[in-house]
Amino acid sequence: MTSLHALHHTGSPLLLPNAWDHASAAALAAQGFPAIGTSSLAVAAGAGLPDGMAVTQDETLRLTRQLGNRGFLLSVDAENGFSDDPAQVAAFAARLAAAGAAGINLEDGRGDGTLTPAAVHAAKIAAVKDAVPDLFVNARTDTHWLRTQQDETEARLDAYIRAGADGVFVPGLSDPARITALVRFVDVPLNILYSPSGPGVAELGALGVRRVSLGSLLYRVALGAALDTAIGIRSGRPVTGSVPAYGDVQGLSGEGHRR
């Protein structure tokens, strides 16, 4: 299997769809996506817990065990590592790798809307790379996502790269000129979060972006479609759109059971 590192250096950006359970991951893999991520929002929402508050560690590990080593490369959204202790973050990353994760996403944003000090986040990254050298660490800064301390974006990315990050992620950034400037600034793959109102995958690739994540978008679209369908049936409207057959979904579940 091609490594997650190698998928960032092909002729086009790595489009990383984000799954939230076995069926969604298996369905995406069946469509030929070589790498699949998880969505911390979807994991948290499915468990009835808040996202970004470092309370979904058990759920994240459980999903990784379900999805790891399934014929696709798995990148796990681990929020901020569920701790500010680098040793604890590294130990958790090692457990994720043992469960089959090929990569991990670590963010410096906090649930209260502030940012973790750059030195603390860099220490987490360094500890993870020391503990699990082959794990692809995608270091995320939330300067644009949280709209705070945006003037620190370059300095934070530089600190994370120096700590050993294999790639950097700036969600919330969609301005082409700003993206181009960051591509030129960093010497590792730049990851951008896809936005329906922002540049498309081809345009992002032309700007030099090497990875495009879908984040919680697929989960939110699925939830919206479920609501639209239920409300439509209640109103007497016919069901429209693509609906997988019962047997097809059963097949996805059966595949996971057999393995």
C-alpha positions in Angstrom: 0.0 0.0 0.0 1.2 3.5 -0.8 2.2 5.4 2.3 0.3 8.3 3.6 3.4 10.4 3.1 3.7 9.4 -0.5 0.0 10.4 -1.2 0.9 14.0 -0.4 3.4 14.1 -3.3 1.5 13.0 -6.4 0.4 15.1 -9.3 -2.8 16.3 -7.6 -3.9 17.1 -4.0 -4.8 14.2 -1.7 -8.6 14.5 -1.3 -9.3 13.2 2.2 -13.0 12.5 2.9 -13.8 12.1 6.6 -15.9 9.2 7.9 -17.7 8.7 11.2 -18.4 5.0 11.4 -17.5 1.7 9.7 -20.2 1.9 7.0 -19.3 5.4 5.9 -15.6 4.5 5.8 -16.2 1.3 3.9 -18.4 3.0 1.4 -15.8 5.7 0.7 -13.1 3.1 0.4 -15.2 1.2 -2.1 -15.2 4.4 -4.3 -11.5 4.2 -4.5 -10.4 6.7 -1.8 -6.9 5.5 -0.7 -6.9 7.5 2.5 -9.8 8.4 4.8 -9.9 10.6 7.8 -12.2 10.8 10.8 -14.2 13.8 11.9 -14.0 14.8 15.6 -17.4 16.6 15.3 -19.1 13.5 13.9 -17.5 11.3 16.6 -18.5 13.7 19.3 -22.1 14.3 18.0 -22.6 10.5 17.6 -21.7 10.0 21.3 -23.8 13.0 22.5 -20.6 14.9 23.5 -19.2 18.3 22.6 -16.5 18.6 20.0 -13.1 20.2 20.8 -13.5 19.7 24.6 -11.1 16.8 24.9 -13.8 14.4 26.1 -14.0 11.9 23.2 -10.7 10.1 23.7 -12.3 6.7 24.2 -14.7 7.1 21.3 -11.8 8.2 19.0 -9.7 5.1 20.0 -12.8 2.8 19.5 -13.4 4.2 16.0 -9.7 3.8 15.1 -9.8 0.2 16.2 -12.9 -0.3 13.9 -11.3 1.4 10.9 -7.6 0.6 11.2 -6.0 -1.9 8.8 -9.1 -2.1 6.6 -7.4 -1.7 3.2 -7.2 2.1 3.3 -4.9 4.6 5.1 -6.5 6.1 8.1 -5.8 9.6 9.5 -7.4 10.2 12.9 -8.7 13.6 14.1 -7.5 13.6 17.7 -8.5 17.2 18.5 -5.6 18.6 20.7 -4.4 15.1 21.7 -6.7 15.1 24.7 -4.1 16.5 26.9 -1.5 19.3 27.3 1.0 16.8 28.6 3.3 15.9 25.6 4.0 12.4 27.1 0.3 11.6 27.4 -0.4 12.8 23.8 2.5 10.7 22.6 1.2 7.6 24.5 -2.3 8.1 23.0 -0.8 8.5 19.5 1.1 5.3 19.9 -2.2 3.5 20.8 -3.8 4.9 17.7 -0.9 3.7 15.6 -1.1 0.3 17.1 -4.8 0.3 16.2 -4.0 0.9 12.6 -3.8 4.7 12.2 -1.4 5.9 9.5 -1.7 9.6 10.5 -3.0 11.9 13.2 -4.4 15.4 13.1 -3.4 17.6 16.1 -4.9 21.0 16.5 -3.8 24.0 18.7 -7.4 25.3 19.1 -9.1 25.0 22.5 -12.8 24.5 23.2 -12.9 27.9 24.9 -12.0 29.6 21.6 -8.3 30.3 22.5 -5.1 28.8 21.2 -2.7 26.5 22.9 0.7 28.2 23.3 2.8 27.4 20.2 5.6 26.0 22.3 3.2 23.6 24.1 1.7 22.3 20.8 5.2 22.0 19.3 6.2 19.9 22.3 3.3 17.5 21.7 4.3 17.1 18.0 7.9 16.4 18.9 6.8 13.8 21.5 4.6 12.1 19.0 7.3 11.9 16.4 9.7 10.6 18.9 7.3 7.9 20.0 5.9 6.9 16.6 8.3 8.2 13.9 6.3 6.7 11.0 3.0 8.3 12.0 2.1 11.2 9.7 1.5 14.2 12.0 -0.7 16.8 10.4 -0.2 19.9 12.6 -3.3 22.1 12.6 -3.4 25.8 13.6 -6.8 27.3 14.3 -5.7 30.9 13.8 -8.1 31.3 10.9 -10.7 28.8 12.1 -11.2 30.7 15.4 -10.3 34.0 13.8 -7.8 34.8 16.4 -4.1 35.7 16.4 -4.0 35.3 12.6 -0.7 37.3 12.6 0.9 34.3 14.3 0.0 31.8 11.6 3.4 31.6 10.0 5.3 31.5 13.3 3.1 28.7 14.6 3.5 26.7 11.4 7.2 27.2 11.5 7.4 26.0 15.1 5.3 22.9 14.3 7.5 22.0 11.3 10.6 22.4 13.3 9.1 20.1 15.9 8.8 17.4 13.2 5.3 17.9 11.7 4.9 16.0 8.4 2.2 18.4 7.1 0.4 21.5 8.3 -3.3 22.3 8.3 -4.9 25.8 8.2 -8.7 25.3 8.3 -10.9 28.4 7.7 -8.4 29.8 5.1 -9.9 30.2 1.6 -8.2 33.3 0.2 -6.1 32.2 -2.8 -3.4 34.8 -2.3 -3.0 33.9 1.3 -2.9 30.2 0.5 -0.2 30.8 -2.1 1.9 32.8 0.4 1.7 29.9 2.9 2.6 27.3 0.3 5.7 29.3 -0.4 6.4 29.7 3.3 6.3 26.1 4.4 8.4 23.2 3.2 5.9 20.5 4.0 2.5 19.7 2.5 -0.2 22.3 3.2 -3.6 21.0 4.0 -6.7 23.2 3.4 -10.3 22.5 4.5 -12.7 22.3 1.6 -15.4 24.9 1.7 -18.4 24.9 -0.8 -18.0 28.6 -1.1 -14.2 28.5 -1.6 -11.8 27.2 -4.2 -12.4 23.8 -5.7 -9.9 20.9 -5.4 -8.3 21.6 -8.8 -7.9 25.3 -8.0 -6.3 24.5 -4.6 -4.0 22.1 -6.3 -2.9 24.8 -8.8 -2.1 27.0 -5.8 0.2 24.3 -4.5 -2.1 22.8 -1.8 -1.1 19.1 -1.3 -4.1 17.9 0.8 -7.8 18.9 0.9 -9.9 17.6 3.8 -13.6 17.5 3.9 -13.8 17.6 7.7 -17.4 17.3 9.1 -19.0 18.2 5.7 -20.0 14.7 4.7 -21.5 14.0 8.1 -23.5 17.2 8.1 -24.7 16.6 4.5 -25.9 13.1 5.6 -27.6 14.5 8.6 -29.3 17.2 6.5 -30.4 14.6 3.9 -31.9 12.4 6.7 -33.9 15.4 8.0 -35.0 16.5 4.6 -36.2 12.9 3.8 -38.1 12.5 7.0 -39.8 15.9 6.7 -40.5 15.3 3.0 -42.2 11.9 3.8 -44.3 13.6 6.5 -45.3 16.2 3.9 -46.2 13.7 1.3 -43.2 14.3 -1.0 -41.5 11.4 -2.8 -38.0 10.3 -1.7 -35.4 11.6 -4.1 -31.6 11.4 -4.3 -29.3 8.5 -4.1 -30.4 5.8 -1.5 -28.2 2.8 -1.0 -30.2 -0.5 -1.0 -30.6 -2.4 2.2 -28.5 -5.2 0.8 -25.6 -2.9 -0.1 -25.4 -1.5 3.4 -25.7 -4.9 4.8 -22.8 -5.9 2.7 -20.7 -3.1 4.1 -21.5 -4.2 7.6 -20.8 -7.9 6.7 -17.4 -6.9 5.4 -16.5 -5.4 8.8 -17.9 -8.4 10.7 -15.9 -10.9 8.6 -12.7 -9.1 9.3 
